[in-house]
Amino acid sequence: MLPRRQYLEKLIRKKDNGRVKVITGLRRSGKSVLLFQLYREYLVNQGVPQEQIIGLALDILVNVKYRNPIELDKHIREQITDISKRYYVFIDEIQFVSEIQNPYVDDPEARITFIDAVLGLMQLPNADIYVTGSNSKMLSSDILTQFRDRADEIRVHPLSFAEFYETYEGDKRGAWQDYYTYGGMPFTLSFNSHEEKSRYLRDLFERTYIKDILERHKIKNETEVLEILFNVLASGIGSLTNPTRIANTFDSERQIRVSPDTIETYLGYFADAFLIRKAVRYDVKGRKYIKTPAKYYYADPGLRNARLGFRQLEETHLMENILYNDLVRRDLDVDIGIVEYNMKDSAGKKVRKQLEVDFVVNRGSERCYIQSALNISEPEKKEQEIASLLRIPDSFRKIVVVKDYLKPWTDEHGIQYIGIEQFLLSEDLLR
C-alpha cells in the first residue's frame, strides 16, 4: 500500500481540531484509501478501538439510503452510543447526498443538504468528522460560509513522480518515461502491460468521469461534445487558448456548432471534477493578471495520453504539464508569466514584444520563476529559454528545469539549472 505521507501527515495534524476535514480530489486518486485504510490504521495504532471508527461509503449501492441527508444523520448518530468515548466518522463521496425538501415545513423552498447533515454531526462533542468529495464546488465560498469557517480541505492529487518512483523497479530515467506516459493514478501500478494500463485509463474517462459530469449536471445528448472537448484540451496542453478559439475548432474541424459560453461552462465542469486545471497569465512587470487566453493542464498525464490513444507523447508539453501539477501539489500558487519589452523592428520602429515565463511560483512573500526546457545543449536554445528570465527586473530565484540529467549548476546571471527527475524528487528545493 502506498504511504501517501504528505496527505496522511496533514490529517494527523488536523485530528481532533474541532473542524470537519474535507478530503477532495479526482475520483480514483486515492482519497478513500487515504482515509479508510491509511488514516484508519494510524488511529488504530494510536489506540483507537475499531468500533469507534465509523465508515460509510456513499458511492456504493448498498448505502444509497444514506444519500438522504436525514437518513445519513440518523445512521451516524445511532452508532455513536457512548458519550464517554471519542468517535471518528468517515463519510466517503459526500457529494452523492441529495438535496431534499424539508418534510417538516410547508415552504417548498426549504431545503436540506449534506451541509446540514455535516453541521449537525459536528455538534456532537465526541465526534471528529471526515468527509471525502470529488467535486470542487464542495469547497466553494458559499459552502465554506455555510460551514461557518469550520472546514479544513486536504486536496489529494494523483501520485507525484516522487511517490511513483518509490514503487518503481528501475532507474530514474525509466521511471520518468513510464510516468509521463501512464501518469500517477494509483491503480495503474497494479498493471504490467501497456494494454492493461491503457484500457483502465480509457475506462476511467468513459465509465466514471464523463458519466459523472453528465449525471451531476443533467446534461443530455452531449457526450460527443464532452469527449471532443477533452481531446482538444489534451492536444493543446501548454498552448494558450480560450472558449472562442475552442468553439472555432469545433466548427472548422468537426462541423459542430458549440457556443463559447457552452464551452466555458463545460470547462468549469471539468475543473470542478479536478480533471483539468486552468492557469492564467500574469504580467510580471505590469503586476497584473490577464484572464484570457489561458492554459489548461490535465491533472494526470496518463489520463491526458489515454484521451489521445497514446499517439501524441510530446515530451516537452508533458514535462511542462507534470511540472505544473507538481508545483500545485506542493501547495504553491502558480501562474503563467509574461514579460513585455521594447525593441526595434527591421524598419527601426519601436515595437512591444512579449516573452513567456512558464511558471511564476509564489509562496507568501517569496517568489520563483521556472522555465521548462527539453534541452539547452545548443547555445541558441539556451539563450531562447532564458530570454524571458533575463528581462525580469527583480532578484527572486530563477530556475531552468531540463529533461537531461545534469549536475545542478548556476550560470553567471544567477540562473539555476537542474534535471527534471532531481527537481521532482527534491521536496525542499523551493523552500
C-alpha positions as CSV (number, residue, x, y, z in Angstrom):
1,M,0.0,0.0,0.0
2,L,1.3,3.4,-0.9
3,P,2.1,5.5,2.2
4,R,0.8,8.9,0.8
5,R,2.8,10.6,3.6
6,Q,2.1,14.2,2.5
7,Y,-1.7,13.8,3.0
8,L,-1.5,11.4,6.0
9,E,0.6,14.0,7.9
10,K,-1.9,16.7,7.1
11,L,-4.8,14.6,8.5
12,I,-2.8,13.8,11.6
13,R,-2.1,17.4,12.3
14,K,-5.8,18.3,12.0
15,K,-7.0,15.4,14.1
16,D,-9.5,16.5,16.9
17,N,-9.2,20.2,15.9
18,G,-13.0,20.8,16.1
19,R,-13.3,21.3,12.4
20,V,-14.7,19.0,9.6
21,K,-11.9,17.6,7.5
22,V,-12.9,17.6,3.8
23,I,-10.7,15.4,1.6
24,T,-11.1,16.5,-2.0
25,G,-9.6,15.4,-5.3
26,L,-10.1,13.5,-8.6
27,R,-12.1,10.2,-8.3
28,R,-9.8,7.2,-8.1
29,S,-6.8,9.4,-7.0
30,G,-6.6,7.7,-3.6
31,K,-8.9,9.6,-1.2
32,S,-10.7,6.6,0.1
33,V,-7.6,4.6,0.6
34,L,-6.0,7.5,2.5
35,L,-9.0,7.8,4.8
36,F,-10.3,4.3,5.2
37,Q,-7.0,2.4,5.2
38,L,-4.0,4.6,6.0
39,Y,-5.6,7.0,8.4
40,R,-7.7,4.3,10.0
41,E,-4.5,2.2,10.5
42,Y,-2.9,5.2,12.2
43,L,-5.8,5.7,14.6
44,V,-5.8,2.0,15.5
45,N,-2.1,2.1,16.1
46,Q,-2.7,5.1,18.4
47,G,-5.1,3.0,20.5
48,V,-8.5,3.9,19.0
49,P,-10.8,0.9,19.1
50,Q,-12.2,-0.2,15.7
51,E,-15.8,0.2,16.9
52,Q,-15.1,3.9,17.5
53,I,-14.2,4.4,13.8
54,I,-17.5,4.8,11.8
55,G,-17.1,4.5,8.0
56,L,-19.7,5.0,5.3
57,A,-19.1,4.9,1.5
58,L,-21.9,6.7,-0.4
59,D,-20.8,5.7,-3.9
60,I,-21.9,2.0,-3.5
61,L,-25.4,0.7,-4.0
62,V,-25.9,-0.8,-0.6
63,N,-25.7,2.6,1.0
64,V,-28.0,4.6,-1.3
65,K,-30.5,5.1,1.5
66,Y,-28.0,7.4,3.2
67,R,-27.8,9.7,0.3
68,N,-30.8,11.2,2.0
69,P,-29.3,13.8,4.5
70,I,-31.9,12.9,7.2
71,E,-31.2,9.2,6.9
72,L,-27.4,9.9,6.9
73,D,-27.6,11.9,10.1
74,K,-29.8,9.3,11.8
75,H,-27.5,6.4,10.7
76,I,-24.4,8.0,12.1
77,R,-26.0,9.1,15.4
78,E,-27.2,5.6,16.0
79,Q,-23.6,4.3,16.1
80,I,-22.4,7.0,18.5
81,T,-23.7,5.2,21.5
82,D,-21.3,6.1,24.4
83,I,-20.8,9.8,25.2
84,S,-17.7,8.9,27.2
85,K,-15.9,7.7,24.1
86,R,-14.3,9.6,21.1
87,Y,-15.7,8.6,17.7
88,Y,-14.1,9.2,14.3
89,V,-16.7,9.5,11.5
90,F,-15.6,8.8,7.8
91,I,-18.1,9.6,5.1
92,D,-16.9,8.8,1.6
93,E,-18.0,10.8,-1.6
94,I,-20.3,13.2,0.3
95,Q,-21.4,14.8,-3.0
96,F,-23.8,11.8,-3.5
97,V,-26.0,13.1,-0.7
98,S,-29.1,14.6,-2.4
99,E,-30.7,18.0,-1.7
100,I,-34.2,17.3,-0.4
101,Q,-37.2,19.4,0.6
102,N,-37.6,19.9,4.3
103,P,-40.5,17.5,5.1
104,Y,-41.3,19.3,8.4
105,V,-42.2,22.7,7.0
106,D,-44.7,23.9,4.3
107,D,-42.2,26.1,2.4
108,P,-41.3,24.3,-0.8
109,E,-38.1,26.4,-1.0
110,A,-36.9,25.0,2.3
111,R,-34.1,22.5,1.5
112,I,-31.9,20.1,3.4
113,T,-28.4,19.3,2.1
114,F,-25.3,17.4,3.1
115,I,-24.1,20.7,4.7
116,D,-27.0,20.5,7.2
117,A,-26.1,16.8,8.0
118,V,-22.4,17.5,8.5
119,L,-23.1,20.7,10.6
120,G,-25.4,18.6,12.8
121,L,-22.9,15.9,13.3
122,M,-20.2,18.5,14.1
123,Q,-22.3,19.5,17.2
124,L,-21.6,16.1,18.7
125,P,-18.9,16.8,21.3
126,N,-17.3,13.3,21.0
127,A,-17.2,13.1,17.2
128,D,-14.4,14.0,14.8
129,I,-15.8,14.3,11.3
130,Y,-14.1,13.5,8.0
131,V,-15.7,13.6,4.5
132,T,-14.3,13.0,1.0
133,G,-15.6,14.5,-2.2
134,S,-14.9,14.6,-5.9
135,N,-16.3,18.0,-6.8
136,S,-14.6,21.3,-6.1
137,K,-17.9,23.1,-5.6
138,M,-18.0,21.4,-2.2
139,L,-15.5,24.0,-1.1
140,S,-16.9,27.0,-2.9
141,S,-17.0,30.2,-0.9
142,D,-20.7,29.7,-0.4
143,I,-20.3,26.3,1.1
144,L,-17.3,27.4,3.3
145,T,-19.6,30.1,4.6
146,Q,-22.3,27.6,5.4
147,F,-19.7,25.5,7.3
148,R,-19.1,28.7,9.3
149,D,-15.4,28.6,8.6
150,R,-15.2,25.2,10.4
151,A,-13.8,23.2,7.5
152,D,-10.3,22.2,6.5
153,E,-9.5,21.0,3.0
154,I,-7.0,18.3,2.3
155,R,-6.5,18.1,-1.5
156,V,-5.4,14.7,-2.8
157,H,-3.6,14.5,-6.1
158,P,-2.7,11.5,-8.3
159,L,0.7,10.1,-7.4
160,S,3.6,12.6,-7.7
161,F,6.7,11.5,-9.5
162,A,8.4,11.1,-6.1
163,E,5.6,8.8,-4.9
164,F,5.7,6.9,-8.2
165,Y,9.5,6.4,-8.0
166,E,9.2,4.9,-4.5
167,T,7.4,1.9,-6.1
168,Y,9.4,1.7,-9.3
169,E,11.8,-1.1,-10.0
170,G,14.3,0.6,-12.2
171,D,16.3,3.8,-12.7
172,K,15.1,7.4,-12.7
173,R,15.1,7.7,-16.4
174,G,12.9,4.6,-16.9
175,A,10.6,5.9,-14.1
176,W,10.3,9.3,-15.8
177,Q,9.4,7.7,-19.2
178,D,6.8,5.5,-17.6
179,Y,5.4,8.4,-15.5
180,Y,5.0,10.8,-18.4
181,T,3.3,8.0,-20.4
182,Y,1.0,6.4,-17.9
183,G,0.8,9.0,-15.1
184,G,0.1,8.6,-11.4
185,M,-3.4,7.2,-11.0
186,P,-2.7,4.7,-8.2
187,F,-4.4,1.7,-9.6
188,T,-2.3,1.8,-12.8
189,L,0.5,0.4,-10.7
190,S,-1.3,-2.9,-10.5
191,F,-1.0,-3.5,-14.2
192,N,2.1,-4.6,-16.1
193,S,1.2,-4.2,-19.8
194,H,0.5,-1.2,-21.9
195,E,-2.8,-2.7,-23.0
196,E,-4.0,-3.1,-19.4
197,K,-3.0,0.4,-18.3
198,S,-4.4,2.0,-21.5
199,R,-7.7,0.2,-21.0
200,Y,-8.0,1.2,-17.4
201,L,-7.3,4.9,-18.1
202,R,-9.8,4.9,-21.0
203,D,-12.5,3.2,-18.9
204,L,-12.0,5.8,-16.2
205,F,-12.9,8.5,-18.6
206,E,-15.9,6.8,-20.2
207,R,-17.4,5.0,-17.3
208,T,-16.6,7.3,-14.4
209,Y,-15.6,10.9,-15.3
210,I,-17.7,11.6,-18.3
211,K,-20.6,9.7,-16.8
212,D,-20.3,11.7,-13.5
213,I,-20.3,15.0,-15.3
214,L,-23.3,14.1,-17.4
215,E,-25.3,12.9,-14.4
216,R,-24.2,15.7,-12.0
217,H,-25.1,18.5,-14.3
218,K,-28.1,16.8,-16.0
219,I,-26.5,17.1,-19.5
220,K,-28.4,15.2,-22.2
221,N,-27.2,14.3,-25.7
222,E,-23.8,16.0,-25.3
223,T,-21.5,13.0,-24.7
224,E,-19.7,13.6,-28.1
225,V,-19.1,17.2,-27.3
226,L,-17.6,16.5,-23.9
227,E,-15.3,13.8,-25.4
228,I,-14.2,16.1,-28.2
229,L,-13.5,18.9,-25.8
230,F,-11.4,16.6,-23.6
231,N,-9.4,15.7,-26.7
232,V,-9.0,19.3,-27.8
233,L,-7.6,20.2,-24.4
234,A,-5.4,17.1,-24.4
235,S,-3.9,18.1,-27.8
236,G,-3.3,21.6,-26.7
237,I,-1.6,21.3,-23.2
238,G,0.9,24.0,-22.9
239,S,-0.8,26.2,-25.5
240,L,-2.8,29.4,-24.9
241,T,-6.5,29.2,-25.7
242,N,-9.9,30.4,-24.8
243,P,-13.5,29.3,-25.2
244,T,-13.9,31.2,-28.5
245,R,-10.9,29.5,-30.1
246,I,-12.1,26.1,-28.9
247,A,-15.6,26.8,-30.3
248,N,-14.0,27.7,-33.7
249,T,-12.0,24.4,-33.6
250,F,-15.3,22.5,-33.2
251,D,-16.8,24.4,-36.1
252,S,-13.8,24.1,-38.5
253,E,-12.6,20.6,-37.7
254,R,-15.8,18.7,-36.7
255,Q,-18.5,20.9,-38.2
256,I,-20.2,21.0,-34.8
257,R,-21.6,24.3,-33.6
258,V,-21.0,24.9,-29.9
259,S,-21.2,28.4,-28.4
260,P,-18.2,29.8,-26.5
261,D,-20.4,30.2,-23.4
262,T,-21.2,26.5,-23.5
263,I,-17.5,25.7,-23.9
264,E,-16.7,27.8,-20.9
265,T,-19.4,26.1,-18.8
266,Y,-18.1,22.7,-19.7
267,L,-14.5,23.7,-18.9
268,G,-15.8,24.8,-15.5
269,Y,-17.4,21.3,-15.0
270,F,-14.1,19.7,-15.9
271,A,-12.2,21.8,-13.4
272,D,-14.9,21.2,-10.7
273,A,-14.2,17.5,-11.2
274,F,-10.5,18.0,-10.7
275,L,-9.8,16.7,-14.2
276,I,-8.1,19.8,-15.5
277,R,-6.6,23.0,-14.1
278,K,-6.7,26.4,-15.6
279,A,-3.5,28.6,-15.4
280,V,-3.9,32.3,-16.1
281,R,-1.2,34.7,-17.2
282,Y,0.5,37.2,-15.0
283,D,2.3,40.3,-16.4
284,V,5.5,40.3,-14.3
285,K,6.5,43.9,-15.0
286,G,2.9,45.3,-15.1
287,R,1.9,43.3,-12.0
288,K,-1.5,42.4,-13.3
289,Y,-3.4,39.3,-14.4
290,I,-4.5,38.7,-17.9
291,K,-7.6,36.4,-17.9
292,T,-7.6,35.3,-21.5
293,P,-6.2,33.4,-23.2
294,A,-5.1,30.9,-20.6
295,K,-3.6,27.4,-20.4
296,Y,-5.2,24.2,-19.4
297,Y,-3.3,21.3,-17.9
298,Y,-4.5,17.8,-17.2
299,A,-4.5,16.6,-13.6
300,D,-2.7,13.4,-14.6
301,P,-0.5,12.9,-17.7
302,G,-1.7,9.3,-18.2
303,L,-5.3,10.4,-18.4
304,R,-4.3,13.0,-20.9
305,N,-2.4,10.5,-23.0
306,A,-5.3,8.0,-22.8
307,R,-7.7,10.6,-24.4
308,L,-5.4,10.6,-27.5
309,G,-4.8,6.9,-27.6
310,F,-1.2,7.5,-26.6
311,R,-0.5,8.9,-30.1
312,Q,0.8,12.3,-29.0
313,L,3.6,11.8,-26.4
314,E,5.4,15.1,-26.9
315,E,7.8,15.1,-24.1
316,T,8.2,18.9,-24.0
317,H,4.4,19.5,-23.4
318,L,4.1,16.6,-21.0
319,M,7.1,17.8,-19.0
320,E,5.5,21.2,-18.6
321,N,2.2,19.7,-17.5
322,I,3.9,17.5,-14.9
323,L,5.9,20.4,-13.6
324,Y,2.8,22.4,-13.2
325,N,1.0,19.6,-11.4
326,D,3.9,19.1,-9.0
327,L,4.1,22.8,-8.1
328,V,0.4,22.8,-7.3
329,R,0.8,19.7,-5.3
330,R,3.4,21.4,-3.2
331,D,0.7,24.0,-2.2
332,L,2.3,26.7,-4.2
333,D,0.4,29.4,-6.2
334,V,1.3,29.0,-9.8
335,D,0.7,31.4,-12.8
336,I,1.9,31.7,-16.4
337,G,4.2,34.6,-16.6
338,I,4.7,37.2,-19.4
339,V,7.5,39.7,-19.7
340,E,7.0,42.7,-22.0
341,Y,9.8,44.6,-23.5
342,N,10.5,47.2,-26.3
343,M,12.6,46.5,-29.4
344,K,13.1,48.0,-32.8
345,D,11.9,46.1,-35.9
346,S,13.7,46.0,-39.3
347,A,12.5,49.4,-40.1
348,G,13.8,50.9,-36.9
349,K,10.3,51.3,-35.5
350,K,9.8,50.7,-31.8
351,V,7.6,47.6,-31.1
352,R,6.3,45.9,-28.0
353,K,7.2,42.2,-27.6
354,Q,6.1,39.5,-25.1
355,L,8.1,36.6,-23.8
356,E,6.7,33.8,-21.7
357,V,7.8,32.5,-18.4
358,D,6.5,29.0,-18.0
359,F,5.7,29.4,-14.3
360,V,5.6,32.2,-11.8
361,V,5.6,30.5,-8.4
362,N,4.5,32.2,-5.2
363,R,4.5,31.2,-1.5
364,G,3.6,34.1,0.6
365,S,6.1,36.9,0.0
366,E,8.5,34.5,-1.7
367,R,8.6,34.1,-5.5
368,C,10.4,31.9,-8.0
369,Y,10.4,31.9,-11.8
370,I,10.7,28.5,-13.5
371,Q,11.3,27.6,-17.1
372,S,10.7,24.1,-18.5
373,A,13.2,23.2,-21.3
374,L,13.6,19.9,-23.0
375,N,17.3,20.6,-23.5
376,I,19.8,23.5,-23.5
377,S,22.6,21.7,-25.3
378,E,22.9,24.3,-28.1
379,P,23.8,27.9,-27.1
380,E,21.0,29.3,-29.3
381,K,18.5,27.0,-27.5
382,K,19.8,28.1,-24.1
383,E,19.5,31.8,-25.0
384,Q,16.0,31.3,-26.2
385,E,14.9,29.5,-23.0
386,I,16.4,32.1,-20.6
387,A,15.5,35.3,-22.6
388,S,12.4,36.0,-20.5
389,L,14.2,35.3,-17.2
390,L,17.0,37.8,-18.1
391,R,14.4,40.6,-18.6
392,I,12.7,40.1,-15.2
393,P,13.8,43.1,-13.1
394,D,13.9,41.6,-9.6
395,S,16.2,39.3,-7.5
396,F,13.9,36.4,-7.0
397,R,15.2,32.9,-7.9
398,K,15.2,31.8,-11.5
399,I,15.3,28.1,-12.4
400,V,15.5,26.2,-15.7
401,V,14.4,22.6,-15.4
402,V,15.7,20.4,-18.2
403,K,14.9,16.9,-19.3
404,D,18.5,15.7,-19.4
405,Y,20.2,14.6,-16.3
406,L,22.8,17.1,-15.2
407,K,24.6,18.2,-12.1
408,P,22.8,21.3,-10.8
409,W,24.7,24.5,-11.5
410,T,24.3,28.3,-11.7
411,D,25.3,30.5,-14.5
412,E,26.8,34.0,-14.5
413,H,23.3,35.5,-14.4
414,G,22.3,33.7,-11.2
415,I,20.0,31.3,-13.1
416,Q,20.0,27.8,-11.7
417,Y,19.8,24.6,-13.9
418,I,18.5,21.3,-12.7
419,G,17.3,18.0,-14.3
420,I,13.7,17.1,-14.2
421,E,14.0,13.9,-12.1
422,Q,16.0,15.7,-9.4
423,F,13.7,18.6,-9.4
424,L,10.6,16.4,-8.9
425,L,12.4,14.4,-6.2
426,S,13.6,17.4,-4.2
427,E,10.7,18.4,-2.0
428,D,12.8,21.1,-0.2
429,L,14.2,22.7,-3.4
430,L,11.8,25.7,-3.4
431,R,11.7,26.3,0.4
